[in-house]
Amino acid sequence: MAVFIDDSTVGLKISGVVTELHPELNKEQIKEIAHHVYHKINMIPVYEQAKQLIEEYVKDKLDYGSKD
């Protein structure tokens, strides 16, 4: 039986990705890069992907018709 999550928020710790890719950088450089990426990242594809996956799940698993 599946254990469902209470918080369905999707998050990404950008500074963690920077550190993973470039562990040689100092804290100030990591903050600078993370700030830049934060303001440039496009979340629309994630939103659209979530909508598509929701519709697929509802149609396939819950046997409801699509809203489209």
C-alpha positions as CSV (number, residue, x, y, z in Angstrom):
1,M,0.0,0.0,0.0
2,A,1.4,3.4,-0.9
3,V,2.1,6.0,1.7
4,F,1.0,9.4,0.3
5,I,2.9,12.6,0.9
6,D,1.3,15.5,2.8
7,D,3.3,18.3,1.1
8,S,3.4,18.0,-2.7
9,T,5.6,21.0,-3.2
10,V,8.4,20.5,-5.7
11,G,11.6,22.2,-4.8
12,L,15.1,22.6,-6.0
13,K,18.0,23.9,-3.8
14,I,20.0,25.6,-6.5
15,S,23.0,26.2,-4.3
16,G,23.2,22.5,-3.7
17,V,23.3,21.9,-7.5
18,V,26.0,24.5,-7.8
19,T,28.0,22.9,-5.0
20,E,27.6,19.4,-6.6
21,L,28.8,20.7,-10.0
22,H,31.6,22.9,-8.6
23,P,32.7,22.0,-5.1
24,E,35.7,24.2,-5.5
25,L,33.7,27.4,-5.3
26,N,33.5,29.5,-2.2
27,K,30.2,30.4,-0.4
28,E,30.0,33.8,-1.9
29,Q,30.5,32.5,-5.5
30,I,27.9,29.8,-4.8
31,K,25.4,32.5,-3.6
32,E,26.1,34.7,-6.7
33,I,25.6,31.8,-9.1
34,A,22.5,30.6,-7.3
35,H,21.0,34.1,-7.4
36,H,21.6,34.4,-11.1
37,V,20.1,31.0,-11.8
38,Y,17.1,31.7,-9.6
39,H,16.2,34.7,-11.7
40,K,16.8,33.0,-15.0
41,I,15.1,29.6,-14.4
42,N,11.9,28.9,-16.3
43,M,9.3,27.0,-14.2
44,I,6.7,26.9,-16.9
45,P,7.9,23.6,-18.3
46,V,7.6,22.0,-14.8
47,Y,4.1,23.4,-14.5
48,E,3.1,22.1,-17.9
49,Q,4.6,18.7,-17.2
50,A,2.7,18.5,-13.9
51,K,-0.6,19.3,-15.6
52,Q,0.1,16.6,-18.2
53,L,1.0,14.0,-15.6
54,I,-2.1,14.8,-13.6
55,E,-4.4,14.4,-16.5
56,E,-2.7,11.1,-17.5
57,Y,-3.0,9.8,-13.9
58,V,-6.7,10.8,-13.7
59,K,-7.5,9.2,-17.0
60,D,-5.5,6.0,-16.5
61,K,-5.7,5.3,-12.8
62,L,-9.0,6.9,-11.8
63,D,-10.8,6.2,-15.0
64,Y,-12.1,9.8,-15.5
65,G,-12.2,11.6,-18.8
66,S,-9.7,14.4,-19.6
67,K,-10.6,18.0,-19.3
68,D,-9.4,18.7,-22.8
